């Protein structure tokens, strides 16, 4: 399964970068994230509860940032498993200056492999659920960027 999306932030690239590499911000914005703790350099153990169709499950796994090029982008590697199945994936996160001063464009392109009950039951819905989770995550980050600017919640 492949997913991609583009988002625009009304904030400078460095501020967006700082949000995208802050594990506390990531954990608070990631839908279903229960915990995220550092276990190595740029590597975190995460616990998430995610539902697809009639299958809801708790997943434990690792999230690792690699190929960091501040403030232009990085690669995110995810491995997780739980009762309903497993997910392995990677995403390229790229930041660029926006068309207007002080704006930043973020492009995300990722691939995921999903298996187990969640893949069998929710196969047709996985792409939509993945996109919805990304949209919620980046909407939360956009709010954080505005709040950091002093533009309110």
Secondary structure, 3 states (H helix, E strand, C coil): CEEEEEEEECCCHHHHHHHHCCHHHHHHHCCCEEEEEEEECCEEEEEEEEEECCEEEEEEEEEEEEEEECCCEEEEEEEEEECCEEEEEEEEEEEEECCCCCCEEEEEEEEEEEECHHHHHHHHHHHHHHHHHHHHHHHHHHHHHHHHHCCCC
